[in-house]
């Protein structure tokens, strides 16, 4: 048997050896992009890199024949070649963040977009990332974006927005592969939970800046982070744990356990109780009816009836007012429905958010909404400590490092309890000791009518990145941010959209937003669709702010 096996291997070698020699002597093969370690001819389409197989080949220890060598790195220092060379860069010795490049290629300009160097890779053990860097017109800065839900995949839209403004930008998957809403990846995998909790955001910042510097031959002069939902939690964590990673952080509608939030409800989705035992407690039309009653009760208290409740905490709506006196009608609710509403509002979901429940928790046909359907798996949140690990109000190390922090929430958020956002700011201000010192580096904006995913009535399209740049690079603090309600949006990451979508002809209306706890209030005259008709109001004093 042994002799037959040896004879078979020898015969196979006779067949393969001439074939390998023929390949080694063949003409150069073109590949779309570099991928170190591959034998010549493997993978790739047409592109800028010329690949040859060297006649000086290795000997396979089993087949005793020759195999192709890894393709050679290209020569040159032009932007396109430097991009390809990134694929050959050894990142395995980067302190705290050993990484492996997987691919690098130049995506040519098209559809009004500039050419970019696009790379992929992973950071040990398994933090997948992708970067986009303008081939020309780099603004000298690095941007890192957050993900959403349970992550598990790359979300490129934020980077697509920021790259148009000249940023080198990275997106990553928070340390695992999966769907946006599954928890399977976390089973018996504490390292993956740690990556999801805080490590992945930190190591991505290390590698992102290393790659940016290598490509442009210069360190980024500023580094920023922007994220919403889970990305908002990432922003909180990086400010609290890694105060030197970024010069500025934007964190929105943070999916985290914060002060004032039920610790037994990590994702803070109070509306989930609208769907029990396979059926909805309320229909979409009943939810709309509740919303109309809430607006009738609370909308005009800010001096303007516009479908937006400025301060939901002052709303006096009582679900019991809708209890049916006799038979059930479309304009009243059963006791079970009243009890459900009481529980939802008691959990922190605010009056005025009801429209957002439709689709999120209850579909138009009465079936399960998207958050119910997506989280229907039996394995759910074994790692609640992740959500309880982003509420530390002591962010003085970030202040000492010179960082600036913008946190925002939506009063009509149907997923994240907005009280957690405002309460977190309150906790930080109490610890710092004064509003002036707190707002010298940290400001929170609570946006009336903003839901978790933009699409409610709030003027939620806001240039947070511009505001952060002004604050850090030009010393202009964000005393007011102008939000717009847009007619159409091509690409969005939360409230951040392309500059081309923020043109006046695409506005429905605009509103000013002031640092919490100051509110925007209609002055009593002027066009109610124009931000200029509103001013700053101090609800604690009941007076205008001069």
C-alpha positions in Angstrom: 0.0 0.0 0.0 2.8 2.3 0.9 4.7 1.6 -2.4 1.5 2.3 -4.4 1.0 5.7 -2.6 4.6 6.7 -3.3 4.2 5.8 -7.0 0.9 7.8 -7.2 2.5 10.9 -5.7 5.5 10.6 -8.1 3.3 10.3 -11.1 1.2 13.3 -10.0 4.4 15.3 -9.7 5.4 14.4 -13.3 2.1 15.9 -14.4 2.2 19.0 -12.3 5.8 20.0 -12.7 5.7 20.7 -16.5 2.5 22.6 -16.0 4.0 24.8 -13.3 7.1 25.5 -15.4 4.9 26.6 -18.2 3.0 29.0 -16.0 6.2 30.4 -14.6 7.4 31.2 -18.1 4.1 32.8 -19.2 3.4 36.5 -19.9 2.6 38.9 -17.0 -0.9 38.7 -15.6 -3.0 41.7 -14.7 -4.9 41.9 -11.5 -7.4 44.4 -10.2 -5.8 44.8 -6.9 -3.2 43.5 -4.6 -3.8 40.6 -2.2 -0.5 39.5 -0.7 0.2 35.8 -0.3 -1.7 34.7 -3.4 0.1 32.8 -6.2 0.1 34.7 -9.5 -3.0 34.4 -11.6 -5.3 33.8 -8.6 -8.2 36.1 -8.3 -8.6 39.6 -9.8 -9.9 41.3 -12.9 -8.2 43.9 -15.1 -6.5 46.7 -13.1 -3.3 48.6 -12.4 -1.0 45.9 -11.0 1.2 43.8 -13.2 2.0 40.4 -11.7 4.6 37.9 -12.8 5.5 34.5 -11.5 9.2 34.2 -10.7 11.2 31.3 -12.2 12.8 30.9 -8.8 10.0 28.8 -7.3 9.6 27.0 -4.0 9.5 23.2 -3.8 6.4 21.7 -2.3 7.5 19.4 0.5 4.9 16.7 -0.4 4.6 16.8 -4.1 8.3 17.7 -4.6 7.4 20.1 -7.4 7.3 23.8 -7.9 4.5 26.2 -7.0 4.0 29.9 -7.8 5.4 32.6 -5.6 3.4 35.5 -4.0 3.1 38.3 -6.4 5.7 41.1 -6.1 4.7 44.5 -4.8 4.5 47.2 -7.4 7.0 50.1 -7.6 6.2 53.8 -7.5 5.0 56.6 -5.2 2.0 57.9 -7.1 -1.3 57.8 -5.1 -2.7 54.8 -7.0 0.5 52.7 -6.4 0.6 53.8 -2.8 -2.9 52.5 -2.4 -2.0 49.1 -3.8 1.1 49.0 -1.6 -1.1 49.2 1.5 -2.1 45.5 0.8 1.5 44.5 1.4 1.9 46.5 4.6 2.7 44.3 7.7 0.4 45.5 10.5 0.9 42.4 12.7 3.2 44.2 15.1 1.0 47.3 15.7 0.8 47.7 19.5 -2.6 46.6 20.9 -4.1 46.2 17.4 -2.3 43.7 15.2 -4.0 43.6 11.9 -4.0 42.0 8.5 -4.7 43.7 5.2 -7.0 41.8 2.9 -7.2 44.0 -0.3 -6.5 47.4 -1.7 -7.7 48.9 -4.9 -8.3 52.3 -6.5 -12.0 52.9 -7.3 -12.0 55.4 -10.2 -14.2 58.6 -10.1 -17.7 58.1 -11.3 -21.2 59.7 -10.9 -19.7 62.8 -9.5 -17.6 61.0 -6.9 -13.9 61.4 -6.7 -11.5 58.4 -7.0 -10.8 56.7 -3.7 -8.4 54.2 -2.3 -10.5 51.4 -0.9 -9.0 48.8 1.4 -10.3 46.0 3.6 -8.7 44.1 6.5 -9.2 42.8 10.0 -7.8 43.5 13.4 -7.1 40.4 15.6 -9.0 38.4 16.5 -11.8 39.3 14.1 -12.6 43.0 13.8 -13.4 43.5 10.1 -12.9 47.0 8.7 -13.1 48.9 5.4 -11.6 52.3 4.6 -12.1 54.9 1.9 -9.4 57.5 1.3 -9.6 60.2 -1.4 -6.9 59.8 -4.0 -6.8 63.6 -4.3 -8.1 66.3 -2.1 -7.6 64.8 1.3 -8.6 67.3 4.0 -5.9 66.1 6.4 -8.4 64.5 8.8 -9.5 61.0 9.8 -13.1 60.0 10.4 -14.4 56.8 12.1 -18.0 55.8 12.0 -20.2 53.7 14.2 -22.5 50.9 13.2 -26.1 49.9 14.1 -28.0 47.2 15.9 -25.7 44.3 16.7 -23.5 45.4 13.9 -21.9 42.3 12.2 -21.4 44.0 8.9 -20.0 47.2 7.5 -22.2 50.3 7.1 -20.5 52.4 4.4 -23.1 55.3 4.0 -21.5 57.6 6.6 -18.1 57.2 5.1 -19.6 57.8 1.6 -20.9 61.1 3.0 -17.6 62.1 4.7 -15.3 61.1 1.8 -17.1 63.6 -0.4 -15.8 66.2 2.1 -12.2 64.9 1.9 -12.0 62.7 4.9 -10.1 59.4 5.2 -12.9 57.3 6.7 -13.2 53.9 8.3 -16.2 51.6 9.0 -16.0 48.4 11.0 -18.2 45.5 12.2 -17.5 45.7 16.0 -15.7 42.4 16.0 -18.0 39.8 14.4 -19.9 38.8 11.3 -23.7 38.5 11.4 -27.0 40.1 10.7 -27.9 43.5 12.1 -30.1 41.9 14.8 -28.9 38.5 15.6 -27.1 37.5 18.9 -25.8 34.1 17.8 -22.2 35.4 17.5 -22.1 36.1 21.2 -22.7 32.5 22.4 -19.8 31.4 24.6 -17.6 34.1 23.1 -16.6 36.6 25.7 -13.8 38.1 23.5 -16.4 38.9 20.9 -18.6 40.5 23.5 -15.7 42.6 24.7 -15.0 43.7 21.1 -18.6 44.7 20.7 -18.6 46.4 24.1 -15.6 48.7 23.7 -12.4 47.2 22.3 -13.2 47.2 18.6 -13.9 50.9 18.4 -10.5 51.6 20.1 -8.3 49.3 18.0 -10.0 50.5 14.8 -9.0 54.0 15.8 -5.4 52.8 16.1 -5.3 51.1 12.8 -7.3 53.7 10.9 -4.8 56.4 11.8 -1.8 54.2 11.0 -3.2 53.4 7.6 -4.1 57.0 6.9 -0.6 58.2 7.8 1.0 55.5 5.7 -1.1 56.4 2.6 -0.7 60.2 2.8 2.8 60.2 4.4 1.4 62.5 7.1 -0.4 62.1 10.4 -4.0 63.3 10.4 -4.2 66.7 12.0 -7.6 65.8 13.5 -9.5 62.7 14.2 -13.3 62.5 14.7 -15.9 59.8 15.5 -19.6 59.9 14.5 -22.2 57.3 15.2 -25.9 56.8 16.0 -27.9 54.1 17.9 -25.2 51.5 18.6 -22.8 53.9 17.1 -24.0 56.4 19.7 -23.1 53.9 22.4 -19.7 53.5 20.8 -19.3 57.3 21.1 -20.1 57.3 24.8 -17.7 54.4 25.4 -14.8 56.0 23.6 -15.2 59.3 25.5 -15.4 57.4 28.8 -12.7 54.7 28.2 -10.3 56.0 25.6 -10.2 59.8 25.9 -7.2 60.3 23.6 -8.6 58.3 20.6 -10.4 61.2 19.0 -10.3 65.0 19.1 -14.1 65.1 18.7 -17.0 62.7 19.1 -20.6 62.9 17.9 -22.9 60.4 19.6 -26.6 60.2 18.8 -29.7 58.4 20.0 -27.4 56.1 22.0 -28.6 52.5 22.4 -27.2 52.2 25.9 -28.2 51.9 29.5 -28.0 55.4 30.8 -29.3 57.2 33.9 -33.1 57.0 34.1 -33.3 53.9 31.9 -34.7 50.6 33.1 -31.6 48.3 33.6 -33.7 45.3 32.7 -34.4 46.7 29.2 -31.0 47.0 27.6 -32.2 48.1 24.1 -34.8 50.4 25.7 -37.4 49.3 23.2 -40.5 50.1 25.3 -42.8 49.7 22.4 -42.1 45.9 22.2 -44.9 45.3 24.6 -47.4 46.4 21.8 -47.0 42.9 20.4 -47.6 39.9 22.6 -48.4 36.2 22.1 -48.2 36.5 18.4 -50.6 39.4 18.0 -50.7 43.2 18.3 -52.3 44.9 21.3 -53.2 47.9 19.1 -53.8 48.4 15.4 -51.9 51.0 13.4 -55.1 53.1 13.1 -55.6 53.0 16.9 -52.0 54.2 17.4 -52.6 57.1 15.0 -55.7 57.9 17.0 -53.7 58.1 20.2 -51.1 60.3 18.5 -53.8 62.7 17.4 -55.2 63.0 20.9 -51.6 63.5 22.3 -51.0 66.4 19.9 -54.3 68.0 20.7 -53.4 67.9 24.3 -49.8 69.0 24.2 -48.7 70.4 20.8 -49.7 74.1 21.3 -48.0 74.5 24.7 -44.8 75.8 23.1 -46.7 78.6 21.4 -47.2 77.0 18.0 -49.4 74.2 16.7 -47.1 72.5 14.2 -47.4 68.8 15.0 -44.2 68.9 17.1 -44.1 68.7 20.9 -41.1 70.8 22.0 -40.9 69.5 25.6 -42.6 66.1 25.9 -41.9 65.9 29.7 -44.6 68.6 30.2 -47.2 66.7 28.3 -50.2 65.9 30.6 -51.8 63.3 28.3 -53.4 60.4 30.3 -54.2 57.2 28.4 -57.1 56.6 30.7 -59.0 59.4 29.0 -59.4 57.1 26.0 -61.1 54.3 27.9 -64.2 53.0 26.2 -67.3 53.9 28.2 -69.4 51.1 26.5 -68.7 49.1 23.4 -65.3 49.4 21.6 -65.1 52.0 18.9 -62.3 53.3 16.7 -61.9 56.3 19.0 -61.6 54.6 22.3 -59.4 51.8 23.9 -59.9 48.8 26.0 -58.5 48.5 29.5 -55.8 46.2 28.3 -54.8 48.7 25.7 -54.8 51.5 28.3 -52.6 49.4 30.6 -50.2 48.8 27.8 -49.9 52.5 27.0 -49.4 53.3 30.7 -46.5 50.8 30.7 -44.9 52.2 27.6 -44.9 55.8 28.8 -43.8 54.8 32.3 -40.8 53.1 30.7 -39.6 56.4 29.3 -41.1 56.4 25.8 -42.4 60.0 25.3 -45.8 61.3 24.2 -45.5 62.3 20.5 -43.4 59.3 19.5 -46.5 57.2 18.6 -46.2 57.4 14.8 -42.8 55.8 15.1 -44.4 52.7 16.7 -46.0 51.9 13.4 -43.6 49.8 11.5 -41.2 49.5 14.4 -43.5 47.4 16.6 -46.8 47.0 14.8 -47.1 46.7 11.0 -49.9 48.2 9.0 -51.6 44.8 8.7 -51.3 44.1 12.5 -48.4 41.7 12.2 -45.1 42.1 14.0 -43.1 45.3 13.2 -39.4 45.2 12.2 -38.0 45.2 15.8 -40.3 42.4 16.9 -39.5 40.3 13.9 -35.8 40.9 13.9 -35.4 40.0 17.6 -37.6 37.0 17.6 -34.7 34.6 18.0 -34.5 32.6 21.3 -31.0 33.8 22.1 -31.3 37.4 23.2 -28.9 39.7 25.1 -26.8 37.4 27.1 -24.3 40.3 27.4 -26.4 43.0 29.0 -23.3 44.2 30.8 -22.3 45.8 27.4 -25.2 48.2 27.6 -24.6 48.9 31.3 -21.0 49.9 30.5 -21.5 53.2 28.9 -23.0 55.4 31.6 -20.0 56.7 33.5 -20.5 60.5 33.8 -16.9 61.1 34.7 -15.5 62.3 31.4 -13.0 64.7 32.8 -10.1 62.8 31.3 -11.6 63.5 27.8 -11.9 67.2 28.9 -8.3 67.2 30.0 -7.2 65.7 26.7 -8.8 68.7 24.9 -11.7 66.7 23.4 -15.1 68.1 22.3 -18.2 66.0 22.6 -21.7 66.5 21.0 -24.4 64.1 22.3 -27.9 64.3 20.8 -31.2 62.5 21.3 -34.7 62.7 19.8 -37.7 63.4 22.1 -39.9 61.3 19.7 -37.4 58.3 19.7 -39.5 55.1 19.6 -36.5 52.9 20.4 -34.1 54.6 22.7 -35.4 56.2 25.9 -34.6 59.9 25.4 -34.7 60.5 29.1 -31.4 58.5 29.3 -29.7 61.1 27.0 -30.9 64.1 28.9 -30.2 62.5 32.3 -26.7 61.6 31.2 -26.0 65.2 30.5 -27.5 66.2 33.9 -25.2 63.7 35.6 -22.1 65.0 33.9 -23.0 68.6 34.7 -23.5 67.7 38.4 -20.1 66.0 38.5 -18.3 68.8 36.6 -19.9 71.4 38.9 -21.1 74.1 36.6 -22.9 74.5 33.3 -20.3 76.8 31.9 -17.4 74.4 32.4 -19.4 71.4 31.2 -20.5 73.1 28.0 -16.9 74.3 27.4 -16.3 70.7 26.0 -19.6 68.8 26.2 -23.0 69.8 24.8 -26.2 67.9 24.4 -29.0 68.6 21.9 -32.5 67.2 22.4 -34.4 67.4 19.1 -38.2 67.8 19.3 -40.0 65.4 16.9 -37.0 63.3 16.0 -37.5 59.6 16.0 -34.8 56.9 16.1 -34.6 56.6 12.3 -35.2 60.0 10.7 -38.6 60.2 9.2 -40.9 61.7 11.9 -41.8 65.4 12.0 -38.6 66.8 13.6 -36.2 69.1 11.8 -33.5 66.5 12.3 -31.1 66.9 9.4 -28.3 68.7 11.2 -24.7 69.4 10.2 -23.2 68.0 13.4 -19.8 67.4 11.7 -19.6 71.0 10.6 -20.4 72.1 14.2 -17.7 69.9 15.6 -15.2 71.1 13.1 -16.1 74.7 14.0 -15.7 74.0 17.7 -12.4 72.2 17.5 -10.7 73.9 14.5 -12.0 77.4 14.8 -13.0 77.8 18.4 -16.6 78.4 17.6 -18.8 76.6 20.1 -22.2 75.3 18.9 -24.5 77.8 20.6 -27.3 76.9 18.1 -27.6 74.2 15.4 -30.1 74.7 12.5 -32.0 71.6 11.7 -34.0 71.1 8.5 -36.8 68.8 7.5 -35.9 67.6 4.0 -38.1 66.6 1.1 -35.7 63.9 -0.2 -32.5 62.3 1.1 -30.1 60.3 -1.1 -27.8 59.0 1.6 -28.1 59.4 5.4 -26.5 58.3 8.6 -29.0 59.3 11.2 -29.4 63.0 10.7 -26.2 63.5 8.7 -26.8 63.8 4.9 -24.9 64.8 1.8 -24.2 68.5 1.4 -26.1 68.4 -1.9 -29.3 67.4 0.0 -29.1 70.5 2.3 -29.9 73.0 -0.4 -32.8 75.4 0.4 -35.0 74.1 -2.4 -35.0 70.7 -0.6 -36.2 72.1 2.8 -39.7 71.7 4.1 -39.0 73.8 7.2 -36.1 74.7 9.5 -35.8 75.0 13.3 -33.0 76.2 15.6 -31.8 73.7 18.3 -30.1 75.0 21.4 -27.8 73.2 23.9 -29.9 71.3 26.4 -31.7 72.3 28.6 -32.5 75.4 26.6 -35.4 75.0 24.1 -36.4 76.5 20.8 -39.7 78.5 21.0 -41.7 80.4 18.4 -41.5 84.1 18.9 -45.1 84.6 18.1 -44.7 86.2 14.7 -42.9 85.4 11.5 -42.9 82.4 9.1 -43.2 79.3 11.3 -41.3 77.3 8.7 -38.3 79.5 9.1 -35.7 79.0 11.9 -35.4 82.8 12.2 -38.9 83.0 13.7 -37.8 81.0 16.8 -35.6 81.9 19.8 -34.0 80.3 22.9 -36.3 79.6 25.9 -35.3 78.6 29.4 -38.0 76.2 30.6 -36.7 76.3 34.2 -37.1 80.0 34.5 -40.0 80.4 32.0 -38.1 83.2 30.2 -36.3 84.0 27.0 -32.6 83.7 27.0 -30.8 86.8 26.0 
